[in-house]
Amino acid sequence: MMKIIFIHQNFPAQYLHIVRKLVGQRKNQVYFITQTTHSEIPGVRKLLYRPELPFATSCHAYTAVFDNAVRTGVAVADKCRALRDGGFIPDLVIGHCGWGETLFVKDIFPKTPLLSYFEFFYHAEGADVGFDPEFAPPAEGDAGRLEVRNAVNRMSFAVSDWGHTATSWQRSLFPGPMQARITTLHEGVDTDQVTPDSTAWIKLARENLVLTCDDEVITYVSRNLEPYRGFHIFMRALPEILRRHPRAHVLIAGGDGLSYGDPPPLGKTFREMLLAEVGADLDVDRVHFLGQIPYHIYLNILQISSVHVYLTYPFVLSWSLIEAMSVGCAIVASATAPVLEVLNDRENALLVDFFSVDGICDRVDEILDDPEGLEGMREAARAKAIRDFDTKRVTLPRWTKVLRDLVHHRFPIEEPPVPGLCTLSNKR
């Protein structure tokens, strides 16, 4: 039996599969400290926390994120203290450190191993900052601001027994001494569930339209429609794509909020801004904005996709890309560093310069003009997802070994540092 605490503000986030496995072994006791109230996993005992926010603050702009992290860490520590005072001492604590959630855990449980998720180490050059000068131009003082932001990473690392991150590229962004105690450990995809399905369909009720695998369907998915995921580039490519393919329909899934980067001008959304820019040239009857949708509908969208377009800054790789691979989508993706870790041009996807509207149009042409000729590319994408990201056969066994080692106070085998990719040029 193991007693484990997970910590992540968005329950269950990256821990979905390992949490389900642990609670499936009935002797385990699993607590999850979070801010999310809308979802549940049977057997998991959720504890909700709310950071105490200041009524007003006069702190420097650089330290606002740090101040919020400290407040978050204190709120999480209060929940840990309540568990300890009630007699619960965990065998292991696992948590995301990016918002400060694991900062003070060891003050409460000094003898319990702490595994922290190190998602991203910020750089003034070579990653997301300055990559797209249209929406994220480099600013004077970026280096100082980001170094303060990385203080949360550094402090969390100092109190963690071990770390994990999702991909080798993300690991490569951390300084070498930190990489030595960070394991590359992706959360995985259930490739038995996320599969091709030639019978899949989706009905767009407002348009009274049913789309299937027999239709030309171009798909784009992001939690929110924003520049970090290339929404602006994709929208600028749509008029020409639709002109070349008069039968095609475009399904765009994602909300109007903000996940990453700077927000749009007050009162606007990026969707509204891009429709104002290119909307007059779009056949709006064939462009369908679906908003944020249930997971089973999202899978149906991928399963009927003729071409799936995935664009991203050099930033955290989206789950949706691995899921699109697992479904066997024909993928057009940006040739940015996180993507290059999982996709090879003309082997399991067609890759394109992130900023190239013409390139995206041409790659979509290749797939729609010869769908059967690229069937091998679809099969290779799914094979890669199964080989490297399958939950049952690949990632969960890795998770189980790391957790077992830490519970027994053994450190996992250190991986050699990845050559730093943070020196890549942003120049186009």
PEGIMO-V842450 format. One record per residue. N is the residue number from 1. OMEGA is omega in whole degrees, -180 to 180 (none if undefined). Layout:
BEGIN
n=N omega=OMEGA
n=N omega=OMEGA
END
This chain:
BEGIN
n=1 omega=176
n=2 omega=174
n=3 omega=-170
n=4 omega=172
n=5 omega=170
n=6 omega=180
n=7 omega=175
n=8 omega=-175
n=9 omega=-179
n=10 omega=-179
n=11 omega=-10
n=12 omega=175
n=13 omega=-175
n=14 omega=-174
n=15 omega=-174
n=16 omega=-172
n=17 omega=-179
n=18 omega=176
n=19 omega=179
n=20 omega=179
n=21 omega=-177
n=22 omega=180
n=23 omega=175
n=24 omega=173
n=25 omega=-159
n=26 omega=-178
n=27 omega=-178
n=28 omega=172
n=29 omega=-175
n=30 omega=172
n=31 omega=178
n=32 omega=178
n=33 omega=-169
n=34 omega=172
n=35 omega=-172
n=36 omega=-178
n=37 omega=-166
n=38 omega=-178
n=39 omega=-178
n=40 omega=168
n=41 omega=-180
n=42 omega=179
n=43 omega=180
n=44 omega=179
n=45 omega=-177
n=46 omega=172
n=47 omega=-177
n=48 omega=175
n=49 omega=176
n=50 omega=177
n=51 omega=175
n=52 omega=-178
n=53 omega=-179
n=54 omega=174
n=55 omega=178
n=56 omega=180
n=57 omega=177
n=58 omega=-178
n=59 omega=177
n=60 omega=-179
n=61 omega=180
n=62 omega=-170
n=63 omega=-180
n=64 omega=179
n=65 omega=180
n=66 omega=179
n=67 omega=178
n=68 omega=179
n=69 omega=179
n=70 omega=180
n=71 omega=177
n=72 omega=179
n=73 omega=179
n=74 omega=-180
n=75 omega=177
n=76 omega=180
n=77 omega=178
n=78 omega=178
n=79 omega=177
n=80 omega=180
n=81 omega=179
n=82 omega=177
n=83 omega=-180
n=84 omega=-178
n=85 omega=175
n=86 omega=175
n=87 omega=-179
n=88 omega=175
n=89 omega=-176
n=90 omega=172
n=91 omega=-177
n=92 omega=172
n=93 omega=-179
n=94 omega=-178
n=95 omega=176
n=96 omega=-175
n=97 omega=-170
n=98 omega=-180
n=99 omega=179
n=100 omega=-173
n=101 omega=-177
n=102 omega=-173
n=103 omega=-171
n=104 omega=-179
n=105 omega=-177
n=106 omega=173
n=107 omega=-178
n=108 omega=-178
n=109 omega=-173
n=110 omega=-177
n=111 omega=-179
n=112 omega=177
n=113 omega=180
n=114 omega=176
n=115 omega=-176
n=116 omega=177
n=117 omega=178
n=118 omega=-170
n=119 omega=-172
n=120 omega=175
n=121 omega=-170
n=122 omega=178
n=123 omega=177
n=124 omega=178
n=125 omega=170
n=126 omega=178
n=127 omega=-174
n=128 omega=-175
n=129 omega=179
n=130 omega=-178
n=131 omega=-177
n=132 omega=-175
n=133 omega=178
n=134 omega=-176
n=135 omega=-179
n=136 omega=-179
n=137 omega=176
n=138 omega=-178
n=139 omega=175
n=140 omega=179
n=141 omega=-180
n=142 omega=-177
n=143 omega=179
n=144 omega=-180
n=145 omega=-178
n=146 omega=177
n=147 omega=175
n=148 omega=178
n=149 omega=178
n=150 omega=178
n=151 omega=178
n=152 omega=175
n=153 omega=-176
n=154 omega=180
n=155 omega=178
n=156 omega=179
n=157 omega=-178
n=158 omega=-177
n=159 omega=-179
n=160 omega=175
n=161 omega=179
n=162 omega=178
n=163 omega=173
n=164 omega=174
n=165 omega=-166
n=166 omega=-174
n=167 omega=179
n=168 omega=180
n=169 omega=177
n=170 omega=178
n=171 omega=-177
n=172 omega=-179
n=173 omega=-179
n=174 omega=176
n=175 omega=-177
n=176 omega=180
n=177 omega=177
n=178 omega=179
n=179 omega=-176
n=180 omega=179
n=181 omega=175
n=182 omega=179
n=183 omega=173
n=184 omega=-171
n=185 omega=-180
n=186 omega=-179
n=187 omega=175
n=188 omega=178
n=189 omega=177
n=190 omega=-175
n=191 omega=172
n=192 omega=177
n=193 omega=-177
n=194 omega=-170
n=195 omega=170
n=196 omega=177
n=197 omega=-176
n=198 omega=179
n=199 omega=-177
n=200 omega=178
n=201 omega=175
n=202 omega=178
n=203 omega=175
n=204 omega=-169
n=205 omega=-176
n=206 omega=-180
n=207 omega=-176
n=208 omega=-174
n=209 omega=175
n=210 omega=179
n=211 omega=-180
n=212 omega=178
n=213 omega=179
n=214 omega=179
n=215 omega=172
n=216 omega=-175
n=217 omega=177
n=218 omega=-175
n=219 omega=176
n=220 omega=-176
n=221 omega=172
n=222 omega=178
n=223 omega=173
n=224 omega=-177
n=225 omega=-169
n=226 omega=-177
n=227 omega=-178
n=228 omega=178
n=229 omega=170
n=230 omega=-178
n=231 omega=-178
n=232 omega=179
n=233 omega=179
n=234 omega=-179
n=235 omega=180
n=236 omega=177
n=237 omega=-172
n=238 omega=-179
n=239 omega=-179
n=240 omega=178
n=241 omega=-179
n=242 omega=177
n=243 omega=-178
n=244 omega=-174
n=245 omega=-172
n=246 omega=178
n=247 omega=-170
n=248 omega=170
n=249 omega=-178
n=250 omega=177
n=251 omega=-177
n=252 omega=180
n=253 omega=178
n=254 omega=-178
n=255 omega=-180
n=256 omega=177
n=257 omega=-179
n=258 omega=175
n=259 omega=-173
n=260 omega=173
n=261 omega=-178
n=262 omega=-180
n=263 omega=174
n=264 omega=177
n=265 omega=-175
n=266 omega=177
n=267 omega=-179
n=268 omega=170
n=269 omega=177
n=270 omega=177
n=271 omega=179
n=272 omega=-179
n=273 omega=-178
n=274 omega=175
n=275 omega=176
n=276 omega=-178
n=277 omega=-172
n=278 omega=-173
n=279 omega=-179
n=280 omega=-179
n=281 omega=-178
n=282 omega=166
n=283 omega=-170
n=284 omega=178
n=285 omega=-179
n=286 omega=177
n=287 omega=-170
n=288 omega=176
n=289 omega=-172
n=290 omega=-177
n=291 omega=176
n=292 omega=-167
n=293 omega=175
n=294 omega=-173
n=295 omega=-176
n=296 omega=176
n=297 omega=176
n=298 omega=178
n=299 omega=177
n=300 omega=179
n=301 omega=178
n=302 omega=-176
n=303 omega=178
n=304 omega=-175
n=305 omega=170
n=306 omega=177
n=307 omega=175
n=308 omega=-178
n=309 omega=178
n=310 omega=180
n=311 omega=178
n=312 omega=166
n=313 omega=168
n=314 omega=-174
n=315 omega=-178
n=316 omega=-180
n=317 omega=-177
n=318 omega=171
n=319 omega=-173
n=320 omega=179
n=321 omega=180
n=322 omega=178
n=323 omega=176
n=324 omega=176
n=325 omega=-178
n=326 omega=177
n=327 omega=-177
n=328 omega=178
n=329 omega=166
n=330 omega=-167
n=331 omega=166
n=332 omega=-172
n=333 omega=178
n=334 omega=179
n=335 omega=178
n=336 omega=-168
n=337 omega=-179
n=338 omega=180
n=339 omega=-177
n=340 omega=177
n=341 omega=-175
n=342 omega=-177
n=343 omega=174
n=344 omega=-176
n=345 omega=176
n=346 omega=172
n=347 omega=178
n=348 omega=178
n=349 omega=168
n=350 omega=-176
n=351 omega=-174
n=352 omega=173
n=353 omega=-176
n=354 omega=-172
n=355 omega=-171
n=356 omega=175
n=357 omega=180
n=358 omega=180
n=359 omega=178
n=360 omega=179
n=361 omega=-178
n=362 omega=180
n=363 omega=176
n=364 omega=176
n=365 omega=-177
n=366 omega=-176
n=367 omega=-178
n=368 omega=-179
n=369 omega=-179
n=370 omega=-176
n=371 omega=-179
n=372 omega=-179
n=373 omega=-179
n=374 omega=179
n=375 omega=178
n=376 omega=178
n=377 omega=177
n=378 omega=-179
n=379 omega=179
n=380 omega=178
n=381 omega=179
n=382 omega=179
n=383 omega=178
n=384 omega=179
n=385 omega=180
n=386 omega=-175
n=387 omega=-172
n=388 omega=-170
n=389 omega=-180
n=390 omega=-175
n=391 omega=-172
n=392 omega=-171
n=393 omega=-175
n=394 omega=-169
n=395 omega=180
n=396 omega=173
n=397 omega=177
n=398 omega=177
n=399 omega=-177
n=400 omega=180
n=401 omega=180
n=402 omega=-180
n=403 omega=180
n=404 omega=178
n=405 omega=-176
n=406 omega=178
n=407 omega=178
n=408 omega=176
n=409 omega=171
n=410 omega=177
n=411 omega=174
n=412 omega=178
n=413 omega=-179
n=414 omega=174
n=415 omega=176
n=416 omega=178
n=417 omega=175
n=418 omega=176
n=419 omega=-174
n=420 omega=176
n=421 omega=-175
n=422 omega=178
n=423 omega=178
n=424 omega=180
n=425 omega=174
n=426 omega=-173
n=427 omega=-179
n=428 omega=none
END
